[in-house]
Amino acid sequence: MLQSILACSLLLVDACGGLPAKTTSRDPLAFFGNWGKPFVPKVPSAAPAPAAAAAPAKKLVDYSPRLPKLYGGWFDNTLVDQASAAITAALKDGIQTSEVLFPPLPNMEEREFGTSLNMKYNRAVATRLGGPDNILRKQSVAYANVDLASRIATKLRKRTLLLTYDNAVDSSIIKLSKQAEIMRISSADLKACITANDVLLALSPGVGSHWTKAAGLQTEAPVVAMNAPFSLSYDIAQGGKWEPIYVVKRVTKGWIYRAYPSGFKVYLDKPDGTVELIKEFDKGVIPKLREVAAVVRDESQARGYAISNDRYLTQRL
C-alpha cells in the first residue's frame, strides 16, 4: 500500500516538472529526504582533552637588602643599619637632597591604643635616650624619630644635626649619641653652625613650608628628610628633588621597600603574617603609589586571599 502511494506521488511530481534540481535519485523515498531513511544513531565524539593547568608563577628570590622583619627590625638594628647604609651610599654618589621614610614605631596604627608591642618599644626608646618613659610616651612618635636619628648618626660617623619643626621634643631631658645634635630648623644660628662635612636630618617635614625650609637651607651639607608623616602628592614619597633612598611604606595588603642603591621591591602580606616578594622594579625607576597598590591588590585577589590577609579585619595590625 505504501509503495503504491509513493509511486503515485512520484508520477505527480513528474507531471509537475520533475523532482527539484538537486534531487537526481529515482529512489521513491528520496522525495521525503531524511524522513524516508532509517534512523542511524550518532556516535558521540570523544571529549577534548582538558587543557594543561597553567604553571604557577615562579617565586622571586628575595636577595639582600630585604624588608626588615615585622616587627623585629624595629627592636634590633636592622632598620637603623639599612637606613644609614642607604644614606652613606647616596652621599657617596653625590645626592644632596634625599628622603628616608619608614614608620618610626613598629606599628603606627596601634600607637593610640597603647598595645604591648608599642609600650615595649617606647620603654626601649626611653632607655636609649635616658629620659622618663611617662613623658616620652606622650610624644612617642617625635621621640622615636629622635632616637632613630641619633642611632643613624652613630652609624654615619659624622656630625649630624637633627632639625625639628616644633617643640614636641625637649632636648634637656634626653641624651643623644656623640655625633647627634638637635636644633630648630628656624633657628637664626643654624646657618653659622653648619659645615660642609655635616649631615642634616630634617625630622618629620609635613606641610609645604616645612619642605621649603629644608630645601632652602643655604649649605653644602647634604639634607635628608626623615619620616614625613604624609606625602603632599599622595605618592610613595615627596618626590621632586628629594630622592627616596630608603623606604619602608605600607600599602593595602602589602609593602613598598627600597634601600639605595637597589631598586624598589613590592611585598605581599600573607595570611600567616609573613610577607612575600612579588615584584621588583629596575634601578632608577620610582613607581607610583597607585601602581604598587594595584600590583598588591591583583596578586592578593589572584591567590584568593580575600580578607585572610587583611591586617584590620584579621586584627593583625
C-alpha positions as protocol buffer text, in pm:
chain_id: "A"
residue {
  index: 1
  type: MET
  ca { x: 0 y: 0 z: 0 }
}
residue {
  index: 2
  type: LEU
  ca { x: 282 y: 241 z: 96 }
}
residue {
  index: 3
  type: GLN
  ca { x: 466 y: 158 z: -224 }
}
residue {
  index: 4
  type: SER
  ca { x: 157 y: 240 z: -431 }
}
residue {
  index: 5
  type: ILE
  ca { x: 114 y: 578 z: -258 }
}
residue {
  index: 6
  type: LEU
  ca { x: 480 y: 662 z: -315 }
}
residue {
  index: 7
  type: ALA
  ca { x: 458 y: 564 z: -680 }
}
residue {
  index: 8
  type: CYS
  ca { x: 154 y: 788 z: -731 }
}
residue {
  index: 9
  type: SER
  ca { x: 337 y: 1075 z: -563 }
}
residue {
  index: 10
  type: LEU
  ca { x: 632 y: 1025 z: -795 }
}
residue {
  index: 11
  type: LEU
  ca { x: 403 y: 1036 z: -1103 }
}
residue {
  index: 12
  type: LEU
  ca { x: 252 y: 1363 z: -981 }
}
residue {
  index: 13
  type: VAL
  ca { x: 597 y: 1512 z: -935 }
}
residue {
  index: 14
  type: ASP
  ca { x: 695 y: 1408 z: -1286 }
}
residue {
  index: 15
  type: ALA
  ca { x: 379 y: 1568 z: -1421 }
}
residue {
  index: 16
  type: CYS
  ca { x: 467 y: 1892 z: -1246 }
}
residue {
  index: 17
  type: GLY
  ca { x: 810 y: 1917 z: -1399 }
}
residue {
  index: 18
  type: GLY
  ca { x: 1005 y: 1652 z: -1218 }
}
residue {
  index: 19
  type: LEU
  ca { x: 1198 y: 1646 z: -896 }
}
residue {
  index: 20
  type: PRO
  ca { x: 1382 y: 1954 z: -772 }
}
residue {
  index: 21
  type: ALA
  ca { x: 1708 y: 2021 z: -948 }
}
residue {
  index: 22
  type: LYS
  ca { x: 1916 y: 1899 z: -654 }
}
residue {
  index: 23
  type: THR
  ca { x: 1721 y: 1569 z: -637 }
}
residue {
  index: 24
  type: THR
  ca { x: 1857 y: 1336 z: -904 }
}
residue {
  index: 25
  type: SER
  ca { x: 1784 y: 999 z: -741 }
}
residue {
  index: 26
  type: ARG
  ca { x: 1496 y: 784 z: -874 }
}
residue {
  index: 27
  type: ASP
  ca { x: 1460 y: 630 z: -531 }
}
residue {
  index: 28
  type: PRO
  ca { x: 1089 y: 666 z: -448 }
}
residue {
  index: 29
  type: LEU
  ca { x: 1182 y: 760 z: -90 }
}
residue {
  index: 30
  type: ALA
  ca { x: 1418 y: 1041 z: -196 }
}
residue {
  index: 31
  type: PHE
  ca { x: 1135 y: 1293 z: -210 }
}
residue {
  index: 32
  type: PHE
  ca { x: 1086 y: 1263 z: 163 }
}
residue {
  index: 33
  type: GLY
  ca { x: 1452 y: 1334 z: 238 }
}
residue {
  index: 34
  type: ASN
  ca { x: 1577 y: 1207 z: 574 }
}
residue {
  index: 35
  type: TRP
  ca { x: 1224 y: 1113 z: 677 }
}
residue {
  index: 36
  type: GLY
  ca { x: 1235 y: 826 z: 435 }
}
residue {
  index: 37
  type: LYS
  ca { x: 1568 y: 690 z: 562 }
}
residue {
  index: 38
  type: PRO
  ca { x: 1621 y: 456 z: 854 }
}
residue {
  index: 39
  type: PHE
  ca { x: 1739 y: 622 z: 1176 }
}
residue {
  index: 40
  type: VAL
  ca { x: 2110 y: 585 z: 1240 }
}
residue {
  index: 41
  type: PRO
  ca { x: 2212 y: 699 z: 1589 }
}
residue {
  index: 42
  type: LYS
  ca { x: 2507 y: 933 z: 1610 }
}
residue {
  index: 43
  type: VAL
  ca { x: 2811 y: 815 z: 1799 }
}
residue {
  index: 44
  type: PRO
  ca { x: 2931 y: 1095 z: 2028 }
}
residue {
  index: 45
  type: SER
  ca { x: 3281 y: 1210 z: 1953 }
}
residue {
  index: 46
  type: ALA
  ca { x: 3544 y: 1180 z: 2221 }
}
residue {
  index: 47
  type: ALA
  ca { x: 3553 y: 1474 z: 2460 }
}
residue {
  index: 48
  type: PRO
  ca { x: 3851 y: 1705 z: 2406 }
}
residue {
  index: 49
  type: ALA
  ca { x: 4136 y: 1651 z: 2645 }
}
residue {
  index: 50
  type: PRO
  ca { x: 4138 y: 1907 z: 2930 }
}
residue {
  index: 51
  type: ALA
  ca { x: 4386 y: 2188 z: 2890 }
}
residue {
  index: 52
  type: ALA
  ca { x: 4701 y: 2154 z: 3092 }
}
residue {
  index: 53
  type: ALA
  ca { x: 4695 y: 2357 z: 3412 }
}
residue {
  index: 54
  type: ALA
  ca { x: 4897 y: 2677 z: 3393 }
}
residue {
  index: 55
  type: ALA
  ca { x: 5230 y: 2652 z: 3566 }
}
residue {
  index: 56
  type: PRO
  ca { x: 5243 y: 2852 z: 3890 }
}
residue {
  index: 57
  type: ALA
  ca { x: 5434 y: 3179 z: 3871 }
}
residue {
  index: 58
  type: LYS
  ca { x: 5796 y: 3141 z: 3963 }
}
residue {
  index: 59
  type: LYS
  ca { x: 5863 y: 3267 z: 4314 }
}
residue {
  index: 60
  type: LEU
  ca { x: 6109 y: 3555 z: 4325 }
}
residue {
  index: 61
  type: VAL
  ca { x: 6427 y: 3513 z: 4524 }
}
residue {
  index: 62
  type: ASP
  ca { x: 6450 y: 3791 z: 4780 }
}
residue {
  index: 63
  type: TYR
  ca { x: 6815 y: 3888 z: 4786 }
}
residue {
  index: 64
  type: SER
  ca { x: 6956 y: 4129 z: 5044 }
}
residue {
  index: 65
  type: PRO
  ca { x: 6876 y: 4402 z: 5124 }
}
residue {
  index: 66
  type: ARG
  ca { x: 6523 y: 4297 z: 5205 }
}
residue {
  index: 67
  type: LEU
  ca { x: 6227 y: 4425 z: 5405 }
}
residue {
  index: 68
  type: PRO
  ca { x: 6304 y: 4422 z: 5781 }
}
residue {
  index: 69
  type: LYS
  ca { x: 6122 y: 4164 z: 5985 }
}
residue {
  index: 70
  type: LEU
  ca { x: 5784 y: 4269 z: 6116 }
}
residue {
  index: 71
  type: TYR
  ca { x: 5845 y: 4391 z: 6373 }
}
residue {
  index: 72
  type: GLY
  ca { x: 6178 y: 4262 z: 6490 }
}
residue {
  index: 73
  type: GLY
  ca { x: 6357 y: 4508 z: 6263 }
}
residue {
  index: 74
  type: TRP
  ca { x: 6250 y: 4792 z: 6493 }
}
residue {
  index: 75
  type: PHE
  ca { x: 6389 y: 4627 z: 6805 }
}
residue {
  index: 76
  type: ASP
  ca { x: 6720 y: 4512 z: 6663 }
}
residue {
  index: 77
  type: ASN
  ca { x: 6947 y: 4728 z: 6447 }
}
residue {
  index: 78
  type: THR
  ca { x: 6816 y: 4618 z: 6106 }
}
residue {
  index: 79
  type: LEU
  ca { x: 6617 y: 4935 z: 6035 }
}
residue {
  index: 80
  type: VAL
  ca { x: 6895 y: 5167 z: 6152 }
}
residue {
  index: 81
  type: ASP
  ca { x: 7165 y: 4970 z: 5971 }
}
residue {
  index: 82
  type: GLN
  ca { x: 6975 y: 4973 z: 5642 }
}
residue {
  index: 83
  type: ALA
  ca { x: 6882 y: 5342 z: 5660 }
}
residue {
  index: 84
  type: SER
  ca { x: 7235 y: 5453 z: 5747 }
}
residue {
  index: 85
  type: ALA
  ca { x: 7381 y: 5232 z: 5470 }
}
residue {
  index: 86
  type: ALA
  ca { x: 7142 y: 5389 z: 5218 }
}
residue {
  index: 87
  type: ILE
  ca { x: 7236 y: 5742 z: 5331 }
}
residue {
  index: 88
  type: THR
  ca { x: 7607 y: 5659 z: 5311 }
}
residue {
  index: 89
  type: ALA
  ca { x: 7569 y: 5519 z: 4959 }
}
residue {
  index: 90
  type: ALA
  ca { x: 7367 y: 5824 z: 4849 }
}
residue {
  index: 91
  type: LEU
  ca { x: 7626 y: 6063 z: 4991 }
}
residue {
  index: 92
  type: LYS
  ca { x: 7900 y: 5875 z: 4808 }
}
residue {
  index: 93
  type: ASP
  ca { x: 7705 y: 5922 z: 4484 }
}
residue {
  index: 94
  type: GLY
  ca { x: 7672 y: 6296 z: 4546 }
}
residue {
  index: 95
  type: ILE
  ca { x: 7297 y: 6305 z: 4625 }
}
residue {
  index: 96
  type: GLN
  ca { x: 7244 y: 6625 z: 4823 }
}
residue {
  index: 97
  type: THR
  ca { x: 6869 y: 6611 z: 4897 }
}
residue {
  index: 98
  type: SER
  ca { x: 6717 y: 6276 z: 4980 }
}
residue {
  index: 99
  type: GLU
  ca { x: 6441 y: 6116 z: 5184 }
}
residue {
  index: 100
  type: VAL
  ca { x: 6422 y: 5820 z: 5420 }
}
residue {
  index: 101
  type: LEU
  ca { x: 6075 y: 5702 z: 5506 }
}
residue {
  index: 102
  type: PHE
  ca { x: 5965 y: 5431 z: 5747 }
}
residue {
  index: 103
  type: PRO
  ca { x: 5724 y: 5402 z: 6042 }
}
residue {
  index: 104
  type: PRO
  ca { x: 5906 y: 5544 z: 6347 }
}
residue {
  index: 105
  type: LEU
  ca { x: 5712 y: 5300 z: 6568 }
}
residue {
  index: 106
  type: PRO
  ca { x: 5683 y: 4927 z: 6498 }
}
residue {
  index: 107
  type: ASN
  ca { x: 5314 y: 4966 z: 6422 }
}
residue {
  index: 108
  type: MET
  ca { x: 5183 y: 5317 z: 6375 }
}
residue {
  index: 109
  type: GLU
  ca { x: 4820 y: 5202 z: 6353 }
}
residue {
  index: 110
  type: GLU
  ca { x: 4814 y: 5084 z: 6712 }
}
residue {
  index: 111
  type: ARG
  ca { x: 5006 y: 5362 z: 6885 }
}
residue {
  index: 112
  type: GLU
  ca { x: 4688 y: 5525 z: 7013 }
}
residue {
  index: 113
  type: PHE
  ca { x: 4574 y: 5203 z: 7181 }
}
residue {
  index: 114
  type: GLY
  ca { x: 4882 y: 5154 z: 7394 }
}
residue {
  index: 115
  type: THR
  ca { x: 4931 y: 4791 z: 7292 }
}
residue {
  index: 116
  type: SER
  ca { x: 5204 y: 4580 z: 7447 }
}
residue {
  index: 117
  type: LEU
  ca { x: 5419 y: 4596 z: 7133 }
}
residue {
  index: 118
  type: ASN
  ca { x: 5439 y: 4975 z: 7126 }
}
residue {
  index: 119
  type: MET
  ca { x: 5465 y: 5004 z: 7503 }
}
residue {
  index: 120
  type: LYS
  ca { x: 5766 y: 4775 z: 7487 }
}
residue {
  index: 121
  type: TYR
  ca { x: 5920 y: 4986 z: 7212 }
}
residue {
  index: 122
  type: ASN
  ca { x: 5852 y: 5311 z: 7397 }
}
residue {
  index: 123
  type: ARG
  ca { x: 6034 y: 5174 z: 7700 }
}
residue {
  index: 124
  type: ALA
  ca { x: 6331 y: 5082 z: 7478 }
}
residue {
  index: 125
  type: VAL
  ca { x: 6336 y: 5437 z: 7334 }
}
residue {
  index: 126
  type: ALA
  ca { x: 6324 y: 5589 z: 7682 }
}
residue {
  index: 127
  type: THR
  ca { x: 6611 y: 5366 z: 7793 }
}
residue {
  index: 128
  type: ARG
  ca { x: 6831 y: 5462 z: 7498 }
}
residue {
  index: 129
  type: LEU
  ca { x: 6756 y: 5834 z: 7533 }
}
residue {
  index: 130
  type: GLY
  ca { x: 6783 y: 5823 z: 7911 }
}
residue {
  index: 131
  type: GLY
  ca { x: 6456 y: 6011 z: 7955 }
}
residue {
  index: 132
  type: PRO
  ca { x: 6146 y: 5946 z: 8166 }
}
residue {
  index: 133
  type: ASP
  ca { x: 5919 y: 5694 z: 7998 }
}
residue {
  index: 134
  type: ASN
  ca { x: 5596 y: 5860 z: 8117 }
}
residue {
  index: 135
  type: ILE
  ca { x: 5691 y: 6189 z: 7948 }
}
residue {
  index: 136
  type: LEU
  ca { x: 5844 y: 6048 z: 7631 }
}
residue {
  index: 137
  type: ARG
  ca { x: 5540 y: 5825 z: 7578 }
}
residue {
  index: 138
  type: LYS
  ca { x: 5315 y: 6132 z: 7540 }
}
residue {
  index: 139
  type: GLN
  ca { x: 5512 y: 6229 z: 7228 }
}
residue {
  index: 140
  type: SER
  ca { x: 5603 y: 5877 z: 7125 }
}
residue {
  index: 141
  type: VAL
  ca { x: 5642 y: 5946 z: 6752 }
}
residue {
  index: 142
  type: ALA
  ca { x: 5858 y: 6255 z: 6799 }
}
residue {
  index: 143
  type: TYR
  ca { x: 6094 y: 6089 z: 7047 }
}
residue {
  index: 144
  type: ALA
  ca { x: 6108 y: 5769 z: 6842 }
}
residue {
  index: 145
  type: ASN
  ca { x: 6224 y: 5974 z: 6543 }
}
residue {
  index: 146
  type: VAL
  ca { x: 6491 y: 6144 z: 6753 }
}
residue {
  index: 147
  type: ASP
  ca { x: 6608 y: 5809 z: 6887 }
}
residue {
  index: 148
  type: LEU
  ca { x: 6632 y: 5661 z: 6538 }
}
residue {
  index: 149
  type: ALA
  ca { x: 6811 y: 5968 z: 6401 }
}
residue {
  index: 150
  type: SER
  ca { x: 7059 y: 5959 z: 6688 }
}
residue {
  index: 151
  type: ARG
  ca { x: 7138 y: 5595 z: 6620 }
}
residue {
  index: 152
  type: ILE
  ca { x: 7172 y: 5663 z: 6246 }
}
residue {
  index: 153
  type: ALA
  ca { x: 7416 y: 5946 z: 6326 }
}
residue {
  index: 154
  type: THR
  ca { x: 7636 y: 5697 z: 6511 }
}
residue {
  index: 155
  type: LYS
  ca { x: 7649 y: 5475 z: 6203 }
}
residue {
  index: 156
  type: LEU
  ca { x: 7726 y: 5768 z: 5971 }
}
residue {
  index: 157
  type: ARG
  ca { x: 8024 y: 5867 z: 6185 }
}
residue {
  index: 158
  type: LYS
  ca { x: 7967 y: 6232 z: 6102 }
}
residue {
  index: 159
  type: ARG
  ca { x: 7827 y: 6520 z: 6298 }
}
residue {
  index: 160
  type: THR
  ca { x: 7456 y: 6504 z: 6233 }
}
residue {
  index: 161
  type: LEU
  ca { x: 7218 y: 6790 z: 6306 }
}
residue {
  index: 162
  type: LEU
  ca { x: 6865 y: 6676 z: 6389 }
}
residue {
  index: 163
  type: LEU
  ca { x: 6641 y: 6957 z: 6268 }
}
residue {
  index: 164
  type: THR
  ca { x: 6298 y: 6987 z: 6428 }
}
residue {
  index: 165
  type: TYR
  ca { x: 5998 y: 7199 z: 6333 }
}
residue {
  index: 166
  type: ASP
  ca { x: 5823 y: 7229 z: 6671 }
}
residue {
  index: 167
  type: ASN
  ca { x: 5870 y: 7194 z: 7046 }
}
residue {
  index: 168
  type: ALA
  ca { x: 5749 y: 6836 z: 7072 }
}
residue {
  index: 169
  type: VAL
  ca { x: 6095 y: 6720 z: 7184 }
}
residue {
  index: 170
  type: ASP
  ca { x: 6257 y: 6852 z: 7500 }
}
residue {
  index: 171
  type: SER
  ca { x: 6628 y: 6805 z: 7438 }
}
residue {
  index: 172
  type: SER
  ca { x: 6710 y: 6887 z: 7803 }
}
residue {
  index: 173
  type: ILE
  ca { x: 6567 y: 6557 z: 7932 }
}
residue {
  index: 174
  type: ILE
  ca { x: 6734 y: 6319 z: 7687 }
}
residue {
  index: 175
  type: LYS
  ca { x: 7082 y: 6213 z: 7584 }
}
residue {
  index: 176
  type: LEU
  ca { x: 7189 y: 6172 z: 7222 }
}
residue {
  index: 177
  type: SER
  ca { x: 7482 y: 5997 z: 7061 }
}
residue {
  index: 178
  type: LYS
  ca { x: 7809 y: 6190 z: 7037 }
}
residue {
  index: 179
  type: GLN
  ca { x: 7754 y: 6258 z: 6667 }
}
residue {
  index: 180
  type: ALA
  ca { x: 7399 y: 6400 z: 6704 }
}
residue {
  index: 181
  type: GLU
  ca { x: 7277 y: 6748 z: 6796 }
}
residue {
  index: 182
  type: ILE
  ca { x: 6922 y: 6887 z: 6799 }
}
residue {
  index: 183
  type: MET
  ca { x: 6840 y: 7230 z: 6656 }
}
residue {
  index: 184
  type: ARG
  ca { x: 6527 y: 7408 z: 6540 }
}
residue {
  index: 185
  type: ILE
  ca { x: 6529 y: 7445 z: 6164 }
}
residue {
  index: 186
  type: SER
  ca { x: 6409 y: 7804 z: 6207 }
}
residue {
  index: 187
  type: SER
  ca { x: 6695 y: 7894 z: 6441 }
}
residue {
  index: 188
  type: ALA
  ca { x: 6887 y: 8206 z: 6343 }
}
residue {
  index: 189
  type: ASP
  ca { x: 7211 y: 8035 z: 6448 }
}
residue {
  index: 190
  type: LEU
  ca { x: 7162 y: 7729 z: 6228 }
}
residue {
  index: 191
  type: LYS
  ca { x: 7343 y: 7852 z: 5918 }
}
residue {
  index: 192
  type: ALA
  ca { x: 7650 y: 7953 z: 6115 }
}
residue {
  index: 193
  type: CYS
  ca { x: 7666 y: 7610 z: 6281 }
}
residue {
  index: 194
  type: ILE
  ca { x: 7662 y: 7403 z: 5961 }
}
residue {
  index: 195
  type: THR
  ca { x: 7979 y: 7282 z: 5792 }
}
residue {
  index: 196
  type: ALA
  ca { x: 8014 y: 7100 z: 5461 }
}
residue {
  index: 197
  type: ASN
  ca { x: 8107 y: 6778 z: 5642 }
}
residue {
  index: 198
  type: ASP
  ca { x: 7783 y: 6768 z: 5842 }
}
residue {
  index: 199
  type: VAL
  ca { x: 7471 y: 6570 z: 5762 }
}
residue {
  index: 200
  type: LEU
  ca { x: 7134 y: 6740 z: 5821 }
}
residue {
  index: 201
  type: LEU
  ca { x: 6835 y: 6525 z: 5915 }
}
residue {
  index: 202
  type: ALA
  ca { x: 6510 y: 6721 z: 5885 }
}
residue {
  index: 203
  type: LEU
  ca { x: 6272 y: 6529 z: 6111 }
}
residue {
  index: 204
  type: SER
  ca { x: 5908 y: 6481 z: 6009 }
}
residue {
  index: 205
  type: PRO
  ca { x: 5857 y: 6754 z: 5748 }
}
residue {
  index: 206
  type: GLY
  ca { x: 5483 y: 6779 z: 5692 }
}
residue {
  index: 207
  type: VAL
  ca { x: 5324 y: 7083 z: 5532 }
}
residue {
  index: 208
  type: GLY
  ca { x: 5469 y: 7259 z: 5231 }
}
residue {
  index: 209
  type: SER
  ca { x: 5651 y: 7523 z: 5433 }
}
residue {
  index: 210
  type: HIS
  ca { x: 5848 y: 7251 z: 5613 }
}
residue {
  index: 211
  type: TRP
  ca { x: 5980 y: 7117 z: 5284 }
}
residue {
  index: 212
  type: THR
  ca { x: 6053 y: 7467 z: 5160 }
}
residue {
  index: 213
  type: LYS
  ca { x: 6265 y: 7541 z: 5467 }
}
residue {
  index: 214
  type: ALA
  ca { x: 6457 y: 7216 z: 5430 }
}
residue {
  index: 215
  type: ALA
  ca { x: 6518 y: 7271 z: 5059 }
}
residue {
  index: 216
  type: GLY
  ca { x: 6614 y: 7634 z: 5112 }
}
residue {
  index: 217
  type: LEU
  ca { x: 6898 y: 7575 z: 5357 }
}
residue {
  index: 218
  type: GLN
  ca { x: 7199 y: 7763 z: 5220 }
}
residue {
  index: 219
  type: THR
  ca { x: 7458 y: 7495 z: 5278 }
}
residue {
  index: 220
  type: GLU
  ca { x: 7688 y: 7250 z: 5107 }
}
residue {
  index: 221
  type: ALA
  ca { x: 7594 y: 6984 z: 5363 }
}
residue {
  index: 222
  type: PRO
  ca { x: 7353 y: 6716 z: 5243 }
}
residue {
  index: 223
  type: VAL
  ca { x: 6995 y: 6734 z: 5368 }
}
residue {
  index: 224
  type: VAL
  ca { x: 6797 y: 6417 z: 5441 }
}
residue {
  index: 225
  type: ALA
  ca { x: 6424 y: 6446 z: 5508 }
}
residue {
  index: 226
  type: MET
  ca { x: 6331 y: 6178 z: 5758 }
}
residue {
  index: 227
  type: ASN
  ca { x: 5991 y: 6018 z: 5818 }
}
residue {
  index: 228
  type: ALA
  ca { x: 5747 y: 6268 z: 5675 }
}
residue {
  index: 229
  type: PRO
  ca { x: 5404 y: 6185 z: 5821 }
}
residue {
  index: 230
  type: PHE
  ca { x: 5238 y: 6210 z: 5478 }
}
residue {
  index: 231
  type: SER
  ca { x: 5309 y: 6283 z: 5112 }
}
residue {
  index: 232
  type: LEU
  ca { x: 5184 y: 6613 z: 4975 }
}
residue {
  index: 233
  type: SER
  ca { x: 5141 y: 6446 z: 4634 }
}
residue {
  index: 234
  type: TYR
  ca { x: 4971 y: 6134 z: 4775 }
}
residue {
  index: 235
  type: ASP
  ca { x: 5253 y: 5916 z: 4648 }
}
residue {
  index: 236
  type: ILE
  ca { x: 5521 y: 5689 z: 4783 }
}
residue {
  index: 237
  type: ALA
  ca { x: 5739 y: 5983 z: 4890 }
}
residue {
  index: 238
  type: GLN
  ca { x: 5768 y: 6358 z: 4842 }
}
residue {
  index: 239
  type: GLY
  ca { x: 5934 y: 6332 z: 4502 }
}
residue {
  index: 240
  type: GLY
  ca { x: 6081 y: 6619 z: 4306 }
}
residue {
  index: 241
  type: LYS
  ca { x: 6435 y: 6697 z: 4417 }
}
residue {
  index: 242
  type: TRP
  ca { x: 6402 y: 6458 z: 4712 }
}
residue {
  index: 243
  type: GLU
  ca { x: 6539 y: 6118 z: 4613 }
}
residue {
  index: 244
  type: PRO
  ca { x: 6366 y: 5839 z: 4814 }
}
residue {
  index: 245
  type: ILE
  ca { x: 6674 y: 5642 z: 4917 }
}
residue {
  index: 246
  type: TYR
  ca { x: 6525 y: 5432 z: 5197 }
}
residue {
  index: 247
  type: VAL
  ca { x: 6157 y: 5340 z: 5202 }
}
residue {
  index: 248
  type: VAL
  ca { x: 5956 y: 5103 z: 5420 }
}
residue {
  index: 249
  type: LYS
  ca { x: 5597 y: 5203 z: 5349 }
}
residue {
  index: 250
  type: ARG
  ca { x: 5271 y: 5020 z: 5395 }
}
residue {
  index: 251
  type: VAL
  ca { x: 5019 y: 4985 z: 5116 }
}
residue {
  index: 252
  type: THR
  ca { x: 4690 y: 4795 z: 5128 }
}
residue {
  index: 253
  type: LYS
  ca { x: 4777 y: 4429 z: 5196 }
}
residue {
  index: 254
  type: GLY
  ca { x: 5148 y: 4482 z: 5142 }
}
residue {
  index: 255
  type: TRP
  ca { x: 5460 y: 4697 z: 5148 }
}
residue {
  index: 256
  type: ILE
  ca { x: 5681 y: 4901 z: 4916 }
}
residue {
  index: 257
  type: TYR
  ca { x: 6052 y: 4888 z: 5002 }
}
residue {
  index: 258
  type: ARG
  ca { x: 6377 y: 5036 z: 4883 }
}
residue {
  index: 259
  type: ALA
  ca { x: 6732 y: 5052 z: 5015 }
}
residue {
  index: 260
  type: TYR
  ca { x: 6954 y: 5265 z: 4790 }
}
residue {
  index: 261
  type: PRO
  ca { x: 7127 y: 5188 z: 4557 }
}
residue {
  index: 262
  type: SER
  ca { x: 6896 y: 4890 z: 4498 }
}
residue {
  index: 263
  type: GLY
  ca { x: 6562 y: 4933 z: 4324 }
}
residue {
  index: 264
  type: PHE
  ca { x: 6212 y: 4923 z: 4468 }
}
residue {
  index: 265
  type: LYS
  ca { x: 6054 y: 4597 z: 4583 }
}
residue {
  index: 266
  type: VAL
  ca { x: 5688 y: 4511 z: 4641 }
}
residue {
  index: 267
  type: TYR
  ca { x: 5587 y: 4269 z: 4916 }
}
residue {
  index: 268
  type: LEU
  ca { x: 5252 y: 4097 z: 4972 }
}
residue {
  index: 269
  type: ASP
  ca { x: 5109 y: 4035 z: 5319 }
}
residue {
  index: 270
  type: LYS
  ca { x: 5027 y: 3664 z: 5357 }
}
residue {
  index: 271
  type: PRO
  ca { x: 4755 y: 3509 z: 5575 }
}
residue {
  index: 272
  type: ASP
  ca { x: 5013 y: 3362 z: 5815 }
}
residue {
  index: 273
  type: GLY
  ca { x: 5153 y: 3707 z: 5896 }
}
residue {
  index: 274
  type: THR
  ca { x: 5465 y: 3678 z: 5680 }
}
residue {
  index: 275
  type: VAL
  ca { x: 5539 y: 3868 z: 5359 }
}
residue {
  index: 276
  type: GLU
  ca { x: 5647 y: 3758 z: 5012 }
}
residue {
  index: 277
  type: LEU
  ca { x: 5836 y: 3946 z: 4742 }
}
residue {
  index: 278
  type: ILE
  ca { x: 5610 y: 3965 z: 4434 }
}
residue {
  index: 279
  type: LYS
  ca { x: 5769 y: 4236 z: 4217 }
}
residue {
  index: 280
  type: GLU
  ca { x: 6097 y: 4419 z: 4166 }
}
residue {
  index: 281
  type: PHE
  ca { x: 6148 y: 4743 z: 3977 }
}
residue {
  index: 282
  type: ASP
  ca { x: 6461 y: 4827 z: 3782 }
}
residue {
  index: 283
  type: LYS
  ca { x: 6714 y: 5057 z: 3943 }
}
residue {
  index: 284
  type: GLY
  ca { x: 6629 y: 5419 z: 3882 }
}
residue {
  index: 285
  type: VAL
  ca { x: 6255 y: 5352 z: 3847 }
}
residue {
  index: 286
  type: ILE
  ca { x: 6038 y: 5521 z: 4110 }
}
residue {
  index: 287
  type: PRO
  ca { x: 5692 y: 5364 z: 4084 }
}
residue {
  index: 288
  type: LYS
  ca { x: 5369 y: 5543 z: 4157 }
}
residue {
  index: 289
  type: LEU
  ca { x: 5176 y: 5456 z: 4471 }
}
residue {
  index: 290
  type: ARG
  ca { x: 4866 y: 5361 z: 4270 }
}
residue {
  index: 291
  type: GLU
  ca { x: 5078 y: 5125 z: 4057 }
}
residue {
  index: 292
  type: VAL
  ca { x: 5216 y: 4949 z: 4363 }
}
residue {
  index: 293
  type: ALA
  ca { x: 4870 y: 4925 z: 4522 }
}
residue {
  index: 294
  type: ALA
  ca { x: 4733 y: 4764 z: 4204 }
}
residue {
  index: 295
  type: VAL
  ca { x: 5014 y: 4507 z: 4195 }
}
residue {
  index: 296
  type: VAL
  ca { x: 4947 y: 4401 z: 4555 }
}
residue {
  index: 297
  type: ARG
  ca { x: 4568 y: 4403 z: 4520 }
}
residue {
  index: 298
  type: ASP
  ca { x: 4568 y: 4199 z: 4198 }
}
residue {
  index: 299
  type: GLU
  ca { x: 4808 y: 3937 z: 4335 }
}
residue {
  index: 300
  type: SER
  ca { x: 4607 y: 3906 z: 4657 }
}
residue {
  index: 301
  type: GLN
  ca { x: 4286 y: 3853 z: 4458 }
}
residue {
  index: 302
  type: ALA
  ca { x: 4453 y: 3605 z: 4222 }
}
residue {
  index: 303
  type: ARG
  ca { x: 4554 y: 3393 z: 4521 }
}
residue {
  index: 304
  type: GLY
  ca { x: 4204 y: 3407 z: 4667 }
}
residue {
  index: 305
  type: TYR
  ca { x: 4319 y: 3561 z: 4992 }
}
residue {
  index: 306
  type: ALA
  ca { x: 4002 y: 3774 z: 5024 }
}
residue {
  index: 307
  type: ILE
  ca { x: 4013 y: 3908 z: 5381 }
}
residue {
  index: 308
  type: SER
  ca { x: 4252 y: 3645 z: 5517 }
}
residue {
  index: 309
  type: ASN
  ca { x: 4549 y: 3878 z: 5471 }
}
residue {
  index: 310
  type: ASP
  ca { x: 4370 y: 4196 z: 5573 }
}
residue {
  index: 311
  type: ARG
  ca { x: 4551 y: 4324 z: 5881 }
}
residue {
  index: 312
  type: TYR
  ca { x: 4247 y: 4515 z: 6008 }
}
residue {
  index: 313
  type: LEU
  ca { x: 3974 y: 4255 z: 5967 }
}
residue {
  index: 314
  type: THR
  ca { x: 4200 y: 3981 z: 6099 }
}
residue {
  index: 315
  type: GLN
  ca { x: 4302 y: 4203 z: 6394 }
}
residue {
  index: 316
  type: ARG
  ca { x: 4666 y: 4170 z: 6293 }
}
residue {
  index: 317
  type: LEU
  ca { x: 4787 y: 4527 z: 6265 }
}
